[in-house]
Amino acid sequence: MVLSFILIQNRQGKTRLAKKSKAERRSKQPPPPTQNPSNTTPQVHRLIAPRDQKYQSNFVEFRSAPSGNSSHGSRDLVRQNLSSTKIVYRRYAGLFFCVCVDANDNELAYLEAIHFFVEVLDQFFGNVCELDLVFNFYKVYAILDEVFLAGEIEETSKQVVLTRLEHLDKLE
């Protein structure tokens, strides 16, 4: 279970948080286009925004257009990686929380991880909203780092995460 990246976008498609997993950054091969959140944010938004929450699932197969000038060998690698990813997302009010994961990973576990992340944000900020994410982005990244580490779920106890965040706040 490894996240490639996480995105938080509003209804208009503005990215409020984008983070690529550290596991992806450490790999020796250059990442395919789907692994770079800055290249994919418009694609992700176009894919998930029009979906009907009542009748469609929160899991979407994700393929990005390969980037221009590359050799055939790297295109084959890109095609393999593109067909093996999917977006797991959840909408809370006006925000879409999206993660890009391997196609073989458990979607429900990531859906639960997104919900856990939102619950921690909600408790930390007291009814979190988009403005909290914009004006306190450094705290949001700290919360993200407490919940996810190198693309994997690090902590599943809300109290442990909030206690660590309290300690970080005291250091400021």
C-alpha positions in Angstrom: 0.0 0.0 0.0 1.8 3.1 -1.2 0.5 6.5 -2.2 2.0 8.1 -5.2 0.6 11.5 -4.4 -2.2 13.3 -2.5 -4.2 16.3 -3.7 -6.8 18.5 -2.1 -8.7 20.6 -4.6 -11.7 22.9 -4.3 -14.8 22.6 -6.6 -13.2 25.0 -9.1 -10.1 22.9 -9.4 -7.7 25.0 -7.4 -5.2 22.9 -5.7 -5.0 23.5 -1.9 -2.5 20.8 -1.1 -0.3 18.6 -3.3 2.3 16.2 -2.1 4.2 13.5 -3.8 5.3 10.6 -1.7 8.9 10.4 -0.6 9.1 6.8 -1.7 8.5 8.0 -5.3 11.2 10.7 -4.9 13.8 8.1 -3.8 13.3 5.8 -6.8 16.1 5.9 -9.4 13.9 6.0 -12.4 12.3 9.3 -13.4 8.6 9.3 -12.4 5.9 8.9 -15.0 3.6 11.8 -15.6 0.9 10.4 -13.3 3.3 10.4 -10.4 3.8 14.2 -10.5 0.9 16.0 -8.9 1.6 19.3 -10.5 1.2 17.7 -14.0 -2.0 15.9 -13.1 -4.1 18.3 -11.1 -6.3 19.5 -14.0 -6.7 15.9 -15.2 -7.7 14.6 -11.7 -10.2 17.4 -11.3 -11.8 16.8 -14.7 -12.1 13.2 -13.9 -13.7 13.4 -10.4 -15.6 16.7 -10.3 -18.5 15.7 -12.6 -19.1 12.3 -10.9 -22.4 11.8 -9.2 -21.8 11.0 -5.5 -25.0 9.0 -5.2 -24.6 6.6 -8.0 -20.8 6.4 -8.7 -18.0 5.0 -6.6 -15.1 7.0 -5.2 -12.5 5.0 -7.2 -11.5 5.9 -10.7 -8.9 4.3 -13.0 -6.3 7.0 -13.8 -4.4 7.4 -17.0 -2.5 10.4 -17.9 -1.3 11.4 -21.4 2.4 10.6 -21.7 4.8 13.5 -21.9 6.3 14.4 -25.3 9.8 13.5 -26.5 10.7 10.1 -25.0 12.1 6.9 -26.4 9.9 3.8 -27.0 11.4 2.0 -24.0 10.4 4.7 -21.6 6.9 5.0 -23.3 6.3 1.3 -22.5 7.3 1.9 -18.9 5.0 4.9 -18.7 2.1 2.8 -20.2 2.6 0.1 -17.7 2.6 2.5 -14.8 -0.4 4.5 -16.1 -2.6 1.4 -16.4 -1.7 0.4 -12.8 -2.9 3.5 -10.9 -6.2 4.7 -9.7 -7.6 7.7 -7.9 -9.4 7.2 -4.6 -11.2 10.4 -3.6 -13.7 11.7 -1.2 -15.6 15.0 -1.3 -16.1 17.0 1.9 -18.2 20.1 1.5 -16.4 22.1 -1.3 -13.1 20.1 -1.2 -12.0 16.9 -3.0 -9.4 14.8 -1.1 -7.7 12.6 -3.7 -4.9 10.0 -3.5 -3.3 8.2 -6.4 -2.6 4.5 -5.5 -1.6 1.3 -7.2 -4.5 -0.5 -8.9 -4.0 -3.6 -6.8 -4.2 -1.7 -3.4 -7.3 -1.8 -1.2 -9.5 1.1 -2.1 -11.5 1.0 1.1 -8.4 1.3 3.2 -7.4 4.5 1.4 -10.9 5.8 1.6 -10.8 5.2 5.4 -7.3 6.9 5.5 -8.7 10.0 3.8 -11.6 10.1 6.3 -9.1 9.7 9.2 -7.0 12.6 7.8 -10.1 14.8 7.5 -11.1 13.9 11.1 -7.7 14.9 12.4 -7.9 18.2 10.4 -11.4 18.8 11.7 -10.3 18.3 15.4 -7.1 20.3 15.0 -8.8 23.3 13.4 -12.2 22.9 14.9 -14.5 22.4 11.9 -11.9 22.7 9.1 -12.6 24.8 6.0 -10.8 25.7 2.8 -9.4 28.9 4.4 -7.8 26.9 7.1 -5.9 24.9 4.5 -4.9 28.1 2.6 -3.7 30.1 5.6 -2.2 27.3 7.7 -0.7 25.2 4.9 2.4 24.5 6.9 0.3 23.0 9.7 -1.7 21.0 7.2 1.6 19.6 5.8 2.7 18.8 9.4 -0.6 16.9 9.9 -0.1 15.1 6.6 3.4 14.0 7.6 2.1 12.7 10.9 -0.6 10.6 9.2 1.3 9.5 6.1 5.0 8.7 5.9 6.8 7.8 2.6 3.5 7.1 0.9 2.2 4.8 3.6 -0.2 5.2 6.5 2.0 5.9 9.6 -0.4 6.5 12.4 -4.0 5.4 12.9 -4.6 6.8 16.4 -6.2 10.2 16.3 -5.2 11.0 19.8 -1.5 10.1 19.1 -1.5 12.4 16.1 -3.1 15.3 18.0 -0.7 14.9 20.9 2.3 15.1 18.5 0.8 18.2 16.9 0.3 19.8 20.3 4.0 19.3 21.0 4.9 20.8 17.6 2.7 23.8 18.4 4.5 24.3 21.7 7.9 24.4 19.9 6.8 27.4 17.8 
